[in-house]
């Protein structure tokens, strides 16, 4: 029997390396079987349906938990990470799978952001801290670490979802790594400043998830999945400070339908678009009344993970974690897929870019290689094996305000099939 969300939140032990994804029968084909009956009719109250997903724009068998999509208006690329697979993907919404590029990073990447003035790298919140990844080679360079001098804590925790504020500060929360047991109330909300100084903003949290800012930059929203709650804070753009915590929305099955809040996106009108993990939907929430204004139904994928605006439309990522639902292949024919839904007249708020103003004295190097499109198909055979990460010893008391380089990966970039 599939796990419901209250149980899911208490037993959030996930590891795609051991998530038995090969046992899933969710097809790579995007066609919906004619005999498939979605449970969506029984999953939501009588909300206004804004849109409904159809065929996914991307659906590969090796997708496990696509997360944290971010769109680059300058290049047209949309990037997302597959957290348990230690992979970053990039594609063009207008071209779909034929434009897909795969970058094997070799370390867990929880969230992505664009970097101000740098088209060669993506900012990442990863296993051990904040850093940047070269989009051609997959080289991961850490600029700070979450728990310097505490190897046990470094091994235990990882960064989850995040966002960038108007001053280029990169915000993200930490939680227990997938394969190290269910999350406990031990995570932290971090803020990495352009100076690379790392600030501990809130502690403790169990599963910090989607982070967003109101269009006027007066409010920061933080999803805490385990509490099924979105918190709102007064945000000071000049200092990066937050205060006046309030419970913005507490999700209730009777009122909101099943599911727990996961990632979120903010539209230009200030509405919150919240992915409901286990709920087959994205909720649109009014920031003033806190009421649900409508939903995007995702009838063929239960584990709705994260939305992001791309033009007048929205990209929605979904997961296929068998630990959360042993019958995910039956309940979700498009488990792990990425969808694009046109939303005429609706756009996202401005996407800010991370700033890394400090320069490391010795940036170091990591090896990597490019696998051509002709080799990409062969590489799929090896997808179940994660690339290892070599991490040098941590100094006793390193300064978190100093940019450091970790020889983090043997990285690989795989271009999409044409």
C-alpha positions as CSV (number, residue, x, y, z in Angstrom):
1,X,0.0,0.0,0.0
2,X,1.5,3.4,-1.0
3,X,2.7,5.6,1.9
4,X,0.6,8.6,2.6
5,X,2.2,12.0,3.1
6,X,2.1,12.0,7.0
7,X,4.0,8.7,7.0
8,X,6.2,9.9,4.1
9,X,7.3,12.9,6.1
10,X,8.3,10.8,9.1
11,X,10.1,8.2,7.0
12,X,12.0,10.3,4.5
13,X,14.8,7.8,3.9
14,X,15.8,8.2,0.3
15,X,18.7,7.1,-1.8
16,X,18.6,6.9,-5.5
17,X,21.8,5.0,-5.6
18,X,19.9,2.4,-3.8
19,X,16.4,3.6,-4.7
20,X,15.9,0.5,-6.9
21,X,15.0,2.7,-9.8
22,X,15.7,-0.2,-12.2
23,X,12.8,-2.0,-10.6
24,X,10.5,0.8,-11.7
25,X,8.6,0.1,-14.8
26,X,7.8,3.8,-15.4
27,X,8.5,4.0,-19.2
28,X,10.7,6.5,-20.9
29,X,8.0,6.9,-23.5
30,X,5.8,10.0,-22.9
31,X,2.6,8.4,-24.0
32,X,-0.2,8.0,-21.5
33,X,-1.5,4.4,-21.5
34,X,-5.2,4.2,-22.6
35,X,-6.1,2.1,-19.6
36,X,-4.5,4.5,-17.1
37,X,-6.9,6.0,-14.6
38,X,-5.5,8.9,-12.6
39,X,-6.5,9.2,-9.0
40,X,-6.4,13.0,-9.3
41,X,-10.2,13.3,-9.0
42,X,-10.0,12.0,-5.5
43,X,-6.9,14.0,-4.5
44,X,-8.1,17.6,-4.5
45,X,-10.9,19.7,-3.1
46,X,-13.0,21.6,-5.6
47,X,-10.3,24.1,-6.7
48,X,-10.3,25.9,-10.0
49,X,-8.2,24.0,-12.5
50,X,-5.9,26.5,-14.1
51,X,-4.1,23.9,-16.3
52,X,-3.4,20.2,-16.6
53,X,-0.2,18.6,-17.6
54,X,-0.2,16.3,-20.6
55,X,2.8,14.6,-22.1
56,X,6.0,15.5,-20.4
57,X,8.7,17.5,-22.2
58,X,11.4,15.2,-20.7
59,X,11.1,11.6,-19.3
60,X,14.1,9.4,-19.1
61,X,14.4,6.2,-17.2
62,X,17.4,7.4,-15.3
63,X,15.6,10.4,-13.9
64,X,15.1,10.0,-10.1
65,X,14.4,13.3,-8.4
66,X,14.7,16.3,-10.8
67,X,14.7,19.4,-8.7
68,X,15.4,23.2,-8.5
69,X,14.8,24.2,-12.2
70,X,16.1,27.7,-13.1
71,X,15.7,29.5,-16.4
72,X,18.4,31.6,-18.1
73,X,16.6,34.2,-20.3
74,X,19.8,35.2,-21.9
75,X,20.7,31.8,-23.3
76,X,17.3,30.1,-23.3
77,X,18.6,27.2,-21.2
78,X,16.6,25.7,-18.4
79,X,18.7,23.9,-15.8
80,X,17.8,21.4,-13.1
81,X,19.5,19.0,-10.8
82,X,18.7,15.3,-10.2
83,X,19.8,15.2,-6.5
84,X,20.4,11.5,-5.7
85,X,22.1,11.0,-9.1
86,X,24.6,13.9,-8.7
87,X,23.7,15.2,-12.1
88,X,22.8,18.5,-13.6
89,X,20.7,18.7,-16.8
90,X,20.2,21.6,-19.2
91,X,17.7,21.9,-22.0
92,X,15.7,24.3,-24.1
93,X,12.0,24.2,-23.5
94,X,11.3,24.7,-27.2
95,X,13.4,21.8,-28.3
96,X,12.9,19.3,-25.5
97,X,14.9,16.1,-25.3
98,X,17.1,16.7,-28.4
99,X,18.6,19.7,-26.6
100,X,19.3,17.9,-23.4
101,X,22.7,18.1,-21.9
102,X,23.8,16.1,-18.9
103,X,26.6,17.1,-16.5
104,X,27.8,14.5,-14.1
105,X,29.1,16.4,-11.1
106,X,30.0,13.5,-8.7
107,X,28.6,15.1,-5.6
108,X,25.0,15.7,-4.5
109,X,23.6,19.0,-5.8
110,X,20.5,20.2,-4.0
111,X,19.8,23.5,-5.8
112,X,21.0,25.7,-8.7
113,X,21.3,29.4,-9.5
114,X,22.7,31.6,-12.2
115,X,25.8,33.6,-11.5
116,X,26.1,37.3,-12.2
117,X,28.6,37.9,-15.0
118,X,29.5,34.3,-15.5
119,X,28.0,32.1,-18.2
120,X,30.6,29.3,-17.8
121,X,29.4,28.2,-14.3
122,X,26.2,27.6,-12.3
123,X,26.0,28.4,-8.6
124,X,25.2,25.3,-6.6
125,X,24.2,24.3,-3.1
126,X,25.8,20.9,-2.9
127,X,26.7,18.2,-0.4
128,X,29.3,20.1,1.5
129,X,28.4,23.7,0.9
130,X,28.0,26.4,-1.7
131,X,30.1,26.5,-4.9
132,X,30.0,26.6,-8.6
133,X,30.0,24.0,-11.4
134,X,31.6,24.4,-14.8
135,X,28.9,23.6,-17.3
136,X,31.4,22.3,-19.9
137,X,33.5,20.0,-17.6
138,X,31.4,19.4,-14.5
139,X,34.2,20.6,-12.3
140,X,32.8,21.5,-8.8
141,X,34.5,24.2,-6.8
142,X,33.4,24.8,-3.3
143,X,33.6,28.4,-2.1
144,X,32.6,27.6,1.5
145,X,31.7,24.6,3.6
146,X,28.7,24.2,5.9
147,X,30.4,22.6,8.9
148,X,34.2,23.3,8.7
149,X,36.1,21.2,11.2
150,X,33.2,18.8,11.8
151,X,33.7,15.9,9.5
152,X,30.8,13.9,11.0
153,X,28.4,16.7,10.4
154,X,29.7,17.2,6.9
155,X,29.2,13.6,6.1
156,X,25.7,13.6,7.6
157,X,24.2,16.7,6.0
158,X,23.6,18.2,2.6
159,X,22.0,21.3,1.0
160,X,18.5,21.0,-0.2
161,X,16.5,23.7,-2.0
162,X,17.6,27.4,-2.3
163,X,17.1,30.8,-4.0
164,X,19.0,34.0,-4.6
165,X,18.0,37.4,-3.2
166,X,18.1,40.9,-4.8
167,X,21.7,41.5,-3.6
168,X,23.0,38.2,-5.0
169,X,23.0,36.3,-1.7
170,X,22.5,32.6,-2.1
171,X,20.0,31.1,0.4
172,X,19.6,27.4,1.0
173,X,18.7,24.9,3.8
174,X,20.5,21.8,4.9
175,X,19.1,18.4,5.8
176,X,20.3,14.9,6.4
177,X,21.6,13.2,3.3
178,X,19.3,10.7,1.5
179,X,21.0,7.5,2.5
180,X,21.6,8.3,6.2
181,X,18.2,7.8,7.7
182,X,15.1,9.8,8.2
183,X,15.5,13.6,8.7
184,X,15.6,14.9,12.2
185,X,15.2,18.5,13.4
186,X,18.9,19.2,12.7
187,X,19.0,21.3,9.5
188,X,19.9,24.9,9.1
189,X,18.9,27.8,6.9
190,X,22.1,29.3,5.4
191,X,22.9,32.5,3.6
192,X,26.0,32.7,1.5
193,X,27.0,36.3,1.0
194,X,28.9,37.7,-2.1
195,X,31.9,37.9,0.1
196,X,31.5,34.1,0.5
197,X,30.9,34.6,4.2
198,X,28.4,31.9,5.4
199,X,25.7,32.9,7.8
200,X,23.6,30.5,9.9
201,X,20.2,32.2,9.7
202,X,17.8,29.7,11.3
203,X,18.2,26.5,13.3
204,X,16.8,23.9,13.7
205,X,14.8,22.8,10.7
206,X,14.2,19.2,9.4
207,X,13.4,19.5,5.7
208,X,13.9,23.1,4.6
209,X,12.6,23.2,1.0
210,X,11.4,25.9,-1.4
211,X,12.6,29.5,-0.8
212,X,11.1,32.5,-2.5
213,X,11.0,36.3,-2.3
214,X,8.0,38.6,-2.8
215,X,8.3,40.9,-5.9
216,X,8.8,43.9,-3.7
217,X,11.5,42.1,-1.7
218,X,9.8,42.7,1.6
219,X,9.0,39.0,2.4
220,X,11.0,35.8,2.4
221,X,9.0,32.5,2.2
222,X,10.4,29.2,3.4
223,X,8.8,25.8,3.0
224,X,9.3,23.3,5.8
225,X,8.1,20.1,4.3
226,X,8.0,18.0,7.5
227,X,5.8,20.6,9.2
228,X,3.6,20.9,6.1
229,X,4.0,24.6,6.5
230,X,5.2,27.7,4.6
231,X,6.7,30.3,6.9
232,X,6.9,34.0,6.0
233,X,9.5,36.5,7.3
234,X,10.0,40.2,7.1
235,X,13.1,40.6,4.8
236,X,15.6,43.4,4.8
237,X,17.1,43.5,1.3
238,X,20.0,45.8,2.3
239,X,21.3,43.6,5.2
240,X,19.9,40.2,4.3
241,X,18.2,40.0,7.7
242,X,14.9,38.2,8.4
243,X,12.5,38.7,11.3
244,X,8.9,38.4,12.4
245,X,8.4,34.8,11.6
246,X,4.8,33.9,10.9
247,X,3.0,30.7,9.8
248,X,1.9,31.7,6.3
249,X,0.0,28.5,5.3
250,X,-0.4,25.3,7.3
251,X,-1.4,22.6,4.8
252,X,-4.4,20.5,5.8
253,X,-5.7,17.5,3.8
254,X,-9.3,18.5,4.2
255,X,-8.6,22.0,2.9
256,X,-5.8,21.5,0.5
257,X,-6.0,17.8,-0.4
258,X,-3.2,15.3,0.2
259,X,0.5,16.1,-0.2
260,X,3.2,18.1,1.5
261,X,4.7,21.4,0.2
262,X,8.0,21.0,-1.6
263,X,9.4,23.5,-4.1
264,X,7.8,26.9,-4.9
265,X,7.9,29.6,-7.5
266,X,6.7,33.2,-7.3
267,X,4.9,34.9,-10.2
268,X,5.2,38.5,-11.0
269,X,1.9,39.3,-9.3
270,X,3.2,37.8,-6.0
271,X,1.3,34.6,-6.0
272,X,3.0,31.5,-4.7
273,X,3.0,28.4,-6.9
274,X,3.7,25.4,-4.6
275,X,4.5,21.9,-5.6
276,X,2.7,19.3,-3.5
277,X,4.8,16.2,-3.0
278,X,2.4,13.2,-3.0
279,X,-0.5,15.4,-4.2
280,X,-0.5,15.3,-8.0
281,X,-0.6,19.1,-8.2
282,X,0.8,22.6,-7.9
283,X,-1.2,25.0,-5.8
284,X,-1.5,28.8,-6.7
285,X,-1.8,30.7,-3.4
286,X,-2.8,34.3,-2.9
287,X,-0.2,36.1,-0.7
288,X,-2.8,38.4,0.9
289,X,-5.7,36.0,1.6
290,X,-3.6,32.9,1.7
291,X,-6.4,31.1,-0.2
292,X,-5.9,28.7,-3.0
293,X,-6.7,30.6,-6.3
294,X,-6.3,27.5,-8.5
295,X,-4.3,24.4,-9.2
296,X,-2.3,22.9,-12.0
297,X,-3.1,19.2,-12.0
298,X,-0.3,16.7,-12.7
299,X,-2.5,13.6,-13.1
300,X,0.2,11.2,-14.2
301,X,2.9,12.0,-11.6
302,X,2.3,11.9,-7.9
303,X,5.6,13.2,-6.5
304,X,5.4,16.8,-7.7
305,X,8.7,18.4,-6.7
306,X,9.4,21.9,-8.0
307,X,8.1,24.5,-10.4
308,X,9.9,27.4,-12.2
309,X,8.6,30.0,-14.6
310,X,9.9,29.9,-18.2
311,X,8.4,32.7,-20.2
312,X,4.6,32.6,-20.1
313,X,4.6,29.1,-18.7
314,X,5.9,26.9,-16.0
315,X,8.3,23.9,-15.8
316,X,7.3,21.3,-13.2
317,X,9.7,18.6,-12.1
318,X,8.5,15.3,-10.4
319,X,10.2,12.4,-8.6
320,X,10.0,8.6,-8.6
321,X,11.3,7.6,-5.2
322,X,10.1,4.1,-4.4
323,X,10.8,4.6,-0.7
324,X,8.0,7.1,-0.6
325,X,5.6,5.0,-2.6
326,X,6.5,1.4,-3.5
327,X,3.7,1.5,-6.1
328,X,4.9,4.7,-7.8
329,X,5.2,2.9,-11.2
330,X,1.5,2.1,-11.0
331,X,0.2,5.4,-9.6
332,X,2.4,7.6,-11.8
333,X,3.1,6.6,-15.4
334,X,5.2,9.7,-15.7
335,X,7.1,9.4,-12.4
336,X,10.3,11.4,-12.5
337,X,9.2,13.4,-15.6
338,X,9.6,17.1,-16.3
339,X,6.6,18.9,-17.7
340,X,6.1,22.3,-19.3
341,X,2.7,24.0,-19.0
342,X,1.9,27.2,-21.0
343,X,0.2,29.9,-18.8
344,X,-0.7,32.8,-21.2
345,X,-0.3,36.2,-19.5
346,X,1.4,34.7,-16.4
347,X,5.2,35.2,-15.8
348,X,7.6,34.7,-13.0
349,X,9.1,37.4,-10.8
350,X,12.7,38.5,-11.7
351,X,15.2,35.7,-11.2
352,X,18.2,37.1,-9.4
353,X,21.8,35.9,-9.9
354,X,24.3,34.8,-7.3
355,X,27.4,36.9,-6.7
356,X,30.7,35.4,-5.8
357,X,32.9,38.5,-5.4
358,X,35.8,36.9,-3.5
359,X,38.5,35.3,-5.5
360,X,40.4,32.2,-4.2
361,X,44.1,32.4,-3.9
362,X,44.5,28.9,-5.4
363,X,41.4,27.8,-7.2
364,X,42.9,24.4,-8.0
365,X,41.8,22.0,-10.8
366,X,39.8,18.9,-11.2
367,X,39.8,16.5,-14.0
368,X,36.9,15.9,-16.4
369,X,36.1,14.8,-19.9
370,X,33.4,15.4,-22.5
371,X,31.4,12.4,-23.7
372,X,30.1,13.1,-27.2
373,X,26.5,12.6,-28.2
374,X,27.4,9.3,-29.9
375,X,28.7,8.0,-26.6
376,X,25.7,9.2,-24.6
377,X,23.6,6.1,-25.3
378,X,26.4,3.8,-24.1
379,X,26.8,5.9,-21.0
380,X,23.2,5.2,-20.0
381,X,24.3,1.7,-19.2
382,X,26.5,3.0,-16.4
383,X,23.9,5.4,-14.9
384,X,23.4,3.4,-11.7
385,X,27.0,4.0,-10.6
386,X,27.6,7.4,-9.0
387,X,31.0,9.1,-9.6
388,X,33.1,9.2,-6.5
389,X,34.3,12.3,-4.8
390,X,37.7,12.9,-3.3
391,X,37.7,15.4,-0.5
392,X,40.9,16.6,1.1
393,X,41.2,16.7,4.9
394,X,39.4,19.6,6.6
395,X,41.5,22.0,8.6
396,X,40.9,22.3,12.3
397,X,39.4,25.8,12.2
398,X,39.2,27.1,8.7
399,X,37.5,30.5,8.1
400,X,34.1,30.1,6.5
401,X,34.6,33.6,5.0
402,X,37.5,32.4,2.9
403,X,36.8,30.8,-0.5
404,X,38.2,27.3,-0.6
405,X,38.5,24.8,-3.4
406,X,37.7,21.2,-2.9
407,X,39.0,18.7,-5.4
408,X,35.5,17.5,-5.5
409,X,34.8,15.5,-8.6
410,X,35.9,13.4,-11.5
411,X,33.3,15.0,-13.7
412,X,31.7,14.1,-16.9
413,X,29.5,16.0,-19.3
414,X,27.2,14.1,-21.6
415,X,25.5,15.8,-24.5
416,X,21.9,15.0,-25.4
417,X,20.9,12.6,-28.1
418,X,19.9,14.2,-31.3
